[in-house]
Amino acid sequence: MKYDILQVVGAAVMVEFVQGVIRLLVDHGDTGLLGWLGGGFALTLAVHGVLVVVGVLLTGWSHVRAKAVGRRG
C-alpha cells in the first residue's frame, strides 16, 4: 500500500511542477508555488525542473518496488 501512495505522490509532484514549468515559460513572472524562492527566472526554472525529475524518479521507483512485492502484474 505504501508504494501505491508513493506512486500517487510522485505523479502529483511531477504534474504540479510540469505545469509550473509551462506556466513559467509562458509568463516569466508567474512563479507559482516557488514564488518565495527568489533568485529570478533561471533559478526558479531549474528548481521546477529538479522537482519534476524527483517526481518522475519517485513514481518509477515506487512502481518497480510494487512490482517486486507482487502488487503489479
Backbone as XML, in Angstrom:
<?xml version="1.0"?>
<chain id="A" units="angstrom">
  <residue number="1" name="MET">
    <atom name="N" x="0.819" y="-1.196" z="0.000"/>
    <atom name="CA" x="0.000" y="0.000" z="0.000"/>
    <atom name="C" x="0.865" y="1.263" z="0.000"/>
  </residue>
  <residue number="2" name="LYS">
    <atom name="N" x="2.002" y="1.210" z="0.718"/>
    <atom name="CA" x="2.816" y="2.418" z="0.782"/>
    <atom name="C" x="3.417" y="2.767" z="-0.579"/>
  </residue>
  <residue number="3" name="TYR">
    <atom name="N" x="3.703" y="1.765" z="-1.404"/>
    <atom name="CA" x="4.243" y="2.051" z="-2.725"/>
    <atom name="C" x="3.183" y="2.672" z="-3.629"/>
  </residue>
  <residue number="4" name="ASP">
    <atom name="N" x="1.933" y="2.277" z="-3.427"/>
    <atom name="CA" x="0.843" y="2.886" z="-4.185"/>
    <atom name="C" x="0.714" y="4.365" z="-3.835"/>
  </residue>
  <residue number="5" name="ILE">
    <atom name="N" x="0.801" y="4.656" z="-2.553"/>
    <atom name="CA" x="0.706" y="6.050" z="-2.100"/>
    <atom name="C" x="1.895" y="6.851" z="-2.613"/>
  </residue>
  <residue number="6" name="LEU">
    <atom name="N" x="3.093" y="6.281" z="-2.539"/>
    <atom name="CA" x="4.276" y="6.980" z="-3.050"/>
    <atom name="C" x="4.186" y="7.216" z="-4.547"/>
  </residue>
  <residue number="7" name="GLN">
    <atom name="N" x="3.596" y="6.272" z="-5.269"/>
    <atom name="CA" x="3.434" y="6.439" z="-6.711"/>
    <atom name="C" x="2.485" y="7.592" z="-7.013"/>
  </residue>
  <residue number="8" name="VAL">
    <atom name="N" x="1.408" y="7.693" z="-6.264"/>
    <atom name="CA" x="0.458" y="8.790" z="-6.454"/>
    <atom name="C" x="1.103" y="10.124" z="-6.088"/>
  </residue>
  <residue number="9" name="VAL">
    <atom name="N" x="1.845" y="10.155" z="-4.990"/>
    <atom name="CA" x="2.523" y="11.391" z="-4.583"/>
    <atom name="C" x="3.544" y="11.812" z="-5.641"/>
  </residue>
  <residue number="10" name="GLY">
    <atom name="N" x="4.320" y="10.859" z="-6.138"/>
    <atom name="CA" x="5.297" y="11.173" z="-7.179"/>
    <atom name="C" x="4.646" y="11.707" z="-8.442"/>
  </residue>
  <residue number="11" name="ALA">
    <atom name="N" x="3.539" y="11.106" z="-8.843"/>
    <atom name="CA" x="2.830" y="11.581" z="-10.035"/>
    <atom name="C" x="2.254" y="12.979" z="-9.807"/>
  </residue>
  <residue number="12" name="ALA">
    <atom name="N" x="1.741" y="13.237" z="-8.617"/>
    <atom name="CA" x="1.182" y="14.558" z="-8.305"/>
    <atom name="C" x="2.273" y="15.629" z="-8.311"/>
  </residue>
  <residue number="13" name="VAL">
    <atom name="N" x="3.436" y="15.307" z="-7.740"/>
    <atom name="CA" x="4.559" y="16.251" z="-7.747"/>
    <atom name="C" x="4.999" y="16.526" z="-9.181"/>
  </residue>
  <residue number="14" name="MET">
    <atom name="N" x="5.103" y="15.474" z="-9.977"/>
    <atom name="CA" x="5.510" y="15.632" z="-11.364"/>
    <atom name="C" x="4.533" y="16.521" z="-12.127"/>
  </residue>
  <residue number="15" name="VAL">
    <atom name="N" x="3.254" y="16.241" z="-12.010"/>
    <atom name="CA" x="2.238" y="17.009" z="-12.749"/>
    <atom name="C" x="2.230" y="18.463" z="-12.303"/>
  </residue>
  <residue number="16" name="GLU">
    <atom name="N" x="2.278" y="18.695" z="-11.003"/>
    <atom name="CA" x="2.236" y="20.063" z="-10.489"/>
    <atom name="C" x="3.407" y="20.890" z="-11.007"/>
  </residue>
  <residue number="17" name="PHE">
    <atom name="N" x="4.600" y="20.333" z="-10.982"/>
    <atom name="CA" x="5.761" y="21.114" z="-11.374"/>
    <atom name="C" x="5.975" y="21.159" z="-12.884"/>
  </residue>
  <residue number="18" name="VAL">
    <atom name="N" x="5.450" y="20.196" z="-13.637"/>
    <atom name="CA" x="5.447" y="20.330" z="-15.100"/>
    <atom name="C" x="4.542" y="21.496" z="-15.488"/>
  </residue>
  <residue number="19" name="GLN">
    <atom name="N" x="3.398" y="21.597" z="-14.823"/>
    <atom name="CA" x="2.522" y="22.739" z="-15.080"/>
    <atom name="C" x="3.225" y="24.041" z="-14.708"/>
  </residue>
  <residue number="20" name="GLY">
    <atom name="N" x="3.993" y="24.002" z="-13.630"/>
    <atom name="CA" x="4.743" y="25.186" z="-13.227"/>
    <atom name="C" x="5.794" y="25.580" z="-14.257"/>
  </residue>
  <residue number="21" name="VAL">
    <atom name="N" x="6.470" y="24.600" z="-14.845"/>
    <atom name="CA" x="7.460" y="24.884" z="-15.885"/>
    <atom name="C" x="6.783" y="25.532" z="-17.085"/>
  </residue>
  <residue number="22" name="ILE">
    <atom name="N" x="5.669" y="24.969" z="-17.501"/>
    <atom name="CA" x="4.945" y="25.527" z="-18.658"/>
    <atom name="C" x="4.477" y="26.942" z="-18.348"/>
  </residue>
  <residue number="23" name="ARG">
    <atom name="N" x="3.912" y="27.138" z="-17.165"/>
    <atom name="CA" x="3.429" y="28.463" z="-16.769"/>
    <atom name="C" x="4.590" y="29.464" z="-16.738"/>
  </residue>
  <residue number="24" name="LEU">
    <atom name="N" x="5.737" y="29.031" z="-16.204"/>
    <atom name="CA" x="6.892" y="29.911" z="-16.103"/>
    <atom name="C" x="7.463" y="30.253" z="-17.471"/>
  </residue>
  <residue number="25" name="LEU">
    <atom name="N" x="7.441" y="29.302" z="-18.398"/>
    <atom name="CA" x="7.944" y="29.584" z="-19.742"/>
    <atom name="C" x="7.040" y="30.544" z="-20.510"/>
  </residue>
  <residue number="26" name="VAL">
    <atom name="N" x="5.736" y="30.492" z="-20.235"/>
    <atom name="CA" x="4.797" y="31.384" z="-20.915"/>
    <atom name="C" x="4.856" y="32.782" z="-20.300"/>
  </residue>
  <residue number="27" name="ASP">
    <atom name="N" x="4.899" y="32.847" z="-18.963"/>
    <atom name="CA" x="4.924" y="34.126" z="-18.255"/>
    <atom name="C" x="6.050" y="34.065" z="-17.222"/>
  </residue>
  <residue number="28" name="HIS">
    <atom name="N" x="7.161" y="34.697" z="-17.517"/>
    <atom name="CA" x="8.348" y="34.602" z="-16.664"/>
    <atom name="C" x="8.117" y="35.113" z="-15.248"/>
  </residue>
  <residue number="29" name="GLY">
    <atom name="N" x="7.123" y="35.930" z="-15.037"/>
    <atom name="CA" x="6.861" y="36.481" z="-13.711"/>
    <atom name="C" x="5.974" y="35.611" z="-12.847"/>
  </residue>
  <residue number="30" name="ASP">
    <atom name="N" x="5.310" y="34.633" z="-13.434"/>
    <atom name="CA" x="4.388" y="33.779" z="-12.679"/>
    <atom name="C" x="5.151" y="32.582" z="-12.124"/>
  </residue>
  <residue number="31" name="THR">
    <atom name="N" x="5.653" y="32.710" z="-10.899"/>
    <atom name="CA" x="6.499" y="31.676" z="-10.310"/>
    <atom name="C" x="5.713" y="30.590" z="-9.594"/>
  </residue>
  <residue number="32" name="GLY">
    <atom name="N" x="4.426" y="30.749" z="-9.433"/>
    <atom name="CA" x="3.587" y="29.703" z="-8.842"/>
    <atom name="C" x="3.954" y="29.382" z="-7.410"/>
  </residue>
  <residue number="33" name="LEU">
    <atom name="N" x="4.099" y="28.099" z="-7.105"/>
    <atom name="CA" x="4.385" y="27.662" z="-5.738"/>
    <atom name="C" x="5.761" y="28.094" z="-5.243"/>
  </residue>
  <residue number="34" name="LEU">
    <atom name="N" x="6.650" y="28.382" z="-6.150"/>
    <atom name="CA" x="8.004" y="28.742" z="-5.750"/>
    <atom name="C" x="8.238" y="30.253" z="-5.762"/>
  </residue>
  <residue number="35" name="GLY">
    <atom name="N" x="7.192" y="31.020" z="-5.568"/>
    <atom name="CA" x="7.317" y="32.475" z="-5.543"/>
    <atom name="C" x="8.176" y="32.982" z="-4.401"/>
  </residue>
  <residue number="36" name="TRP">
    <atom name="N" x="8.231" y="32.260" z="-3.328"/>
    <atom name="CA" x="9.030" y="32.640" z="-2.162"/>
    <atom name="C" x="10.517" y="32.440" z="-2.392"/>
  </residue>
  <residue number="37" name="LEU">
    <atom name="N" x="10.876" y="31.720" z="-3.424"/>
    <atom name="CA" x="12.257" y="31.328" z="-3.647"/>
    <atom name="C" x="13.164" y="32.500" z="-3.998"/>
  </residue>
  <residue number="38" name="GLY">
    <atom name="N" x="12.671" y="33.408" z="-4.805"/>
    <atom name="CA" x="13.535" y="34.488" z="-5.264"/>
    <atom name="C" x="14.572" y="33.951" z="-6.239"/>
  </residue>
  <residue number="39" name="GLY">
    <atom name="N" x="15.574" y="34.730" z="-6.567"/>
    <atom name="CA" x="16.648" y="34.246" z="-7.410"/>
    <atom name="C" x="16.404" y="34.396" z="-8.895"/>
  </residue>
  <residue number="40" name="GLY">
    <atom name="N" x="15.227" y="34.812" z="-9.291"/>
    <atom name="CA" x="14.969" y="35.066" z="-10.696"/>
    <atom name="C" x="14.453" y="33.862" z="-11.477"/>
  </residue>
  <residue number="41" name="PHE">
    <atom name="N" x="14.332" y="34.109" z="-12.772"/>
    <atom name="CA" x="13.738" y="33.147" z="-13.687"/>
    <atom name="C" x="14.539" y="31.855" z="-13.779"/>
  </residue>
  <residue number="42" name="ALA">
    <atom name="N" x="15.849" y="31.965" z="-13.953"/>
    <atom name="CA" x="16.681" y="30.776" z="-14.182"/>
    <atom name="C" x="16.661" y="29.836" z="-12.985"/>
  </residue>
  <residue number="43" name="LEU">
    <atom name="N" x="16.801" y="30.377" z="-11.788"/>
    <atom name="CA" x="16.800" y="29.535" z="-10.597"/>
    <atom name="C" x="15.438" y="28.874" z="-10.393"/>
  </residue>
  <residue number="44" name="THR">
    <atom name="N" x="14.387" y="29.636" z="-10.587"/>
    <atom name="CA" x="13.043" y="29.086" z="-10.416"/>
    <atom name="C" x="12.772" y="27.983" z="-11.437"/>
  </residue>
  <residue number="45" name="LEU">
    <atom name="N" x="13.192" y="28.190" z="-12.668"/>
    <atom name="CA" x="13.020" y="27.168" z="-13.706"/>
    <atom name="C" x="13.833" y="25.918" z="-13.374"/>
  </residue>
  <residue number="46" name="ALA">
    <atom name="N" x="15.042" y="26.105" z="-12.886"/>
    <atom name="CA" x="15.891" y="24.963" z="-12.528"/>
    <atom name="C" x="15.286" y="24.158" z="-11.378"/>
  </residue>
  <residue number="47" name="VAL">
    <atom name="N" x="14.768" y="24.844" z="-10.367"/>
    <atom name="CA" x="14.158" y="24.139" z="-9.232"/>
    <atom name="C" x="12.900" y="23.402" z="-9.682"/>
  </residue>
  <residue number="48" name="HIS">
    <atom name="N" x="12.097" y="24.022" z="-10.537"/>
    <atom name="CA" x="10.935" y="23.330" z="-11.091"/>
    <atom name="C" x="11.382" y="22.065" z="-11.828"/>
  </residue>
  <residue number="49" name="GLY">
    <atom name="N" x="12.422" y="22.180" z="-12.639"/>
    <atom name="CA" x="12.924" y="21.027" z="-13.376"/>
    <atom name="C" x="13.411" y="19.915" z="-12.463"/>
  </residue>
  <residue number="50" name="VAL">
    <atom name="N" x="14.126" y="20.276" z="-11.403"/>
    <atom name="CA" x="14.604" y="19.276" z="-10.444"/>
    <atom name="C" x="13.425" y="18.580" z="-9.777"/>
  </residue>
  <residue number="51" name="LEU">
    <atom name="N" x="12.398" y="19.336" z="-9.418"/>
    <atom name="CA" x="11.236" y="18.727" z="-8.765"/>
    <atom name="C" x="10.439" y="17.839" z="-9.722"/>
  </residue>
  <residue number="52" name="VAL">
    <atom name="N" x="10.426" y="18.164" z="-11.004"/>
    <atom name="CA" x="9.804" y="17.271" z="-11.997"/>
    <atom name="C" x="10.565" y="15.953" z="-12.044"/>
  </residue>
  <residue number="53" name="VAL">
    <atom name="N" x="11.892" y="16.034" z="-12.070"/>
    <atom name="CA" x="12.714" y="14.819" z="-12.104"/>
    <atom name="C" x="12.512" y="13.997" z="-10.830"/>
  </residue>
  <residue number="54" name="VAL">
    <atom name="N" x="12.420" y="14.657" z="-9.684"/>
    <atom name="CA" x="12.168" y="13.951" z="-8.420"/>
    <atom name="C" x="10.827" y="13.218" z="-8.489"/>
  </residue>
  <residue number="55" name="GLY">
    <atom name="N" x="9.807" y="13.868" z="-9.025"/>
    <atom name="CA" x="8.501" y="13.228" z="-9.155"/>
    <atom name="C" x="8.542" y="12.020" z="-10.074"/>
  </residue>
  <residue number="56" name="VAL">
    <atom name="N" x="9.252" y="12.141" z="-11.192"/>
    <atom name="CA" x="9.375" y="11.023" z="-12.135"/>
    <atom name="C" x="10.114" y="9.856" z="-11.484"/>
  </residue>
  <residue number="57" name="LEU">
    <atom name="N" x="11.225" y="10.161" z="-10.814"/>
    <atom name="CA" x="12.011" y="9.104" z="-10.170"/>
    <atom name="C" x="11.235" y="8.422" z="-9.045"/>
  </residue>
  <residue number="58" name="LEU">
    <atom name="N" x="10.514" y="9.199" z="-8.254"/>
    <atom name="CA" x="9.724" y="8.620" z="-7.169"/>
    <atom name="C" x="8.619" y="7.724" z="-7.716"/>
  </residue>
  <residue number="59" name="THR">
    <atom name="N" x="7.955" y="8.173" z="-8.771"/>
    <atom name="CA" x="6.900" y="7.367" z="-9.382"/>
    <atom name="C" x="7.460" y="6.068" z="-9.952"/>
  </residue>
  <residue number="60" name="GLY">
    <atom name="N" x="8.553" y="6.154" z="-10.681"/>
    <atom name="CA" x="9.158" y="4.955" z="-11.269"/>
    <atom name="C" x="9.679" y="3.993" z="-10.217"/>
  </residue>
  <residue number="61" name="TRP">
    <atom name="N" x="10.356" y="4.525" z="-9.214"/>
    <atom name="CA" x="10.909" y="3.671" z="-8.153"/>
    <atom name="C" x="9.794" y="2.947" z="-7.398"/>
  </residue>
  <residue number="62" name="SER">
    <atom name="N" x="8.734" y="3.679" z="-7.043"/>
    <atom name="CA" x="7.653" y="3.045" z="-6.291"/>
    <atom name="C" x="6.907" y="2.016" z="-7.140"/>
  </residue>
  <residue number="63" name="HIS">
    <atom name="N" x="6.812" y="2.242" z="-8.444"/>
    <atom name="CA" x="6.174" y="1.266" z="-9.325"/>
    <atom name="C" x="6.998" y="-0.022" z="-9.386"/>
  </residue>
  <residue number="64" name="VAL">
    <atom name="N" x="8.315" y="0.133" z="-9.516"/>
    <atom name="CA" x="9.196" y="-1.034" z="-9.551"/>
    <atom name="C" x="9.129" y="-1.797" z="-8.230"/>
  </residue>
  <residue number="65" name="ARG">
    <atom name="N" x="9.125" y="-1.093" z="-7.125"/>
    <atom name="CA" x="9.045" y="-1.750" z="-5.818"/>
    <atom name="C" x="7.704" y="-2.466" z="-5.649"/>
  </residue>
  <residue number="66" name="ALA">
    <atom name="N" x="6.616" y="-1.865" z="-6.120"/>
    <atom name="CA" x="5.307" y="-2.501" z="-6.030"/>
    <atom name="C" x="5.273" y="-3.778" z="-6.876"/>
  </residue>
  <residue number="67" name="LYS">
    <atom name="N" x="5.935" y="-3.748" z="-8.041"/>
    <atom name="CA" x="6.009" y="-4.962" z="-8.871"/>
    <atom name="C" x="6.801" y="-6.046" z="-8.168"/>
  </residue>
  <residue number="68" name="ALA">
    <atom name="N" x="7.879" y="-5.654" z="-7.505"/>
    <atom name="CA" x="8.715" y="-6.651" z="-6.807"/>
    <atom name="C" x="7.958" y="-7.304" z="-5.660"/>
  </residue>
  <residue number="69" name="VAL">
    <atom name="N" x="7.075" y="-6.561" z="-5.034"/>
    <atom name="CA" x="6.296" y="-7.088" z="-3.927"/>
    <atom name="C" x="5.126" y="-7.921" z="-4.451"/>
  </residue>
  <residue number="70" name="GLY">
    <atom name="N" x="4.785" y="-7.752" z="-5.723"/>
    <atom name="CA" x="3.709" y="-8.534" z="-6.325"/>
    <atom name="C" x="2.399" y="-7.789" z="-6.443"/>
  </residue>
  <residue number="71" name="ARG">
    <atom name="N" x="2.443" y="-6.462" z="-6.306"/>
    <atom name="CA" x="1.214" y="-5.685" z="-6.396"/>
    <atom name="C" x="0.922" y="-5.229" z="-7.820"/>
  </residue>
  <residue number="72" name="ARG">
    <atom name="N" x="1.844" y="-5.427" z="-8.728"/>
    <atom name="CA" x="1.634" y="-5.069" z="-10.141"/>
    <atom name="C" x="1.869" y="-6.316" z="-10.992"/>
  </residue>
  <residue number="73" name="GLY">
    <atom name="N" x="1.136" y="-6.397" z="-12.101"/>
    <atom name="CA" x="1.256" y="-7.553" z="-12.969"/>
    <atom name="C" x="2.230" y="-7.453" z="-14.061"/>
  </residue>
</chain>
